């Protein structure tokens, strides 16, 4: 690699190695956060006995109730007949009435369904009712299609991304959710889980490099901003955090901090979009420096921010539309009642979605200049044109 370039050369200018000083500062800070994350995982890891105790309080169906699979043999409007495929009633034909929405969902003969069997006793016969449609095969094919498409288009990057996603699922299912159910500090659980996910996802997908480390630093700052703003906003709006399913959780998970749960949900919701923005910003700054090694840091920052502003605009649309799609059924119900806007904002569900959207967006917007500045500070100094 040459130290400069000539006007006759068509090779793209490669940036010189990053200075040791900024690199050491960044890696030292990321190392401290990594140590704090590991300590948090160990200290906050939920007690299995406490989780079992919470689970023992919740009885999903009642004693003796089972959910055997059955094959639909006859369907006439809302009247269904099905042959039981497992359990003590295997081979028996049962008849029951379908909920209206199920009868209109396209169910047909030959489909596999789940039934609720409530055992009888004495003169009380066994009763059957609808529980759900068996969708495992369809979901499995969809998952296979997802994996194949990702591998065909993204190759090893896609494979590493899916590996990071799998580890993230383990952290959420094995650490975050049990910790919340057993009454752990929701804010700390969210911060530790988010930090662990970011370290895994970014380094697994994008590799160990100073560029990835810069993006990680910017994302961590964005998550910290989102968490702080979430705490303040949830308190200011007097949100209880008890949304759909909250009544059941209040009954069984008596130690759950619902306001902290809402803040934690805002942080987790912002992980993906923050990661996307910071990686893009860091890559943009590196590519600009490689293409223009003589550009000053001030101009480099300005160029990076021009890209960042476009990314901010498109990503905010993404966040808003994603939350709108999630809450579309609720919005339809509220629109049906034709309530004024101020009355809509007084409902827990609508305000919670507004808070999620705005807090995540603010964290995203502020992460862009922070990440761009970090990336610019870590790029090589400008070269004088020979």
Steps between C-alpha positions, in 0.01 A plus 500: 500500500642834400497805722341714229353476153580636156260654252584222256395221735147357486525318833261617767686675781509285810490671838806477718480310830295667769703683762576302814368767738134520389491125444622427852249740655211347309600141571560579868152650535340210314696260717365665815144480369554136405624418851203685652267306271646164603481599868138606445415169333649305792350719772154529347465150358158382625471240769345185352317417824340847506396456138349159577309659788351763269413234243331281759253779582375520142271218391440540129209265458403332826558150635459218250440727200690391187537631145506202261542537124216401268436482126204687353265251331192714446435873491160660453503870577592524866433130571817289503563129536852373562675170572723504807857398410654445845428435866243279666234599245711420194278404207185654646299753302397817682266777391522862609419855393767731361548866592378724213849627410635144477217389273594782261879437509507242219497186717424188296475122532834330554643786705652420838359691795544515876202434726448565869392187688347552845463166676167415652423327826203306630199600293687785332622399152830601348464830314684621192559850367710681243855603592695576183628401155818298465734730307838335560553378144419836339724687743780248450490547123500877545804477730681275249423749222639782714823313570548402135438854372736652756776251419460538124510879511727577797721186505719476811381838629147367508615185679680704766198729535271203564749363754493835680121499487490153655728608786285811550192279528677294768582818696143629479333168580753378756601824671271797436155343522570281807672793668198723446254232617692444824499871589849599388581869434346552157720792396825321587379179341418687180833681490705186568304290251517772232874543550564125482290469185685788331844355573394162365308621195745766377821301543344175377350657189756766409821356646752635748626832366541859608215589264262258674620625838417858401149393400463309827601805702246717320226240548572470873474878533169490312364228730607696808321810368189295420498346849540834678234667288271201543516519879425874499219474243322204660497687831393830339211341309393298806493180298438191711659262251211255546398427143354194330550198725589726791211380711627142489853613583374707793334189638795263477818707459429716803854645519509619139579871453264597218637850442849357483366233265376770262838675503671167441268434206592835346871413523461156344281645224772748408788253476458397139448842350784653705734224388402557139560875516833489684650233276396699193643823636832344594534328162413825321770694685761231430411487130512879468844506662624222273375686192622842619810456716583872472162614640512685833324352803253789502398430140495127574260559789279722283491237222418224746218705651347566159468125458379470857218752448363299210523183705326666794208608284442154350550317829253719689239404242593136560450532875171686472354260245618195695325614817191602303480156345536335840220709650277504190222289655493724806492811281203359308309441823571851622412648161171312514407699808608825325670635811677838478880496480549626855276225634693242298823619657349449844473125440783286634547302179524796261725704727732201546538464121562875462765486774668200339511673162625837623753373754649251254514767230676751727757239600553419132538863394755576773694180430575615145721803580659314792592201283615721213725700734649181648566359153660825380725511808620145428572542130857569390609865479480677166781447254665777302464439126841415357 
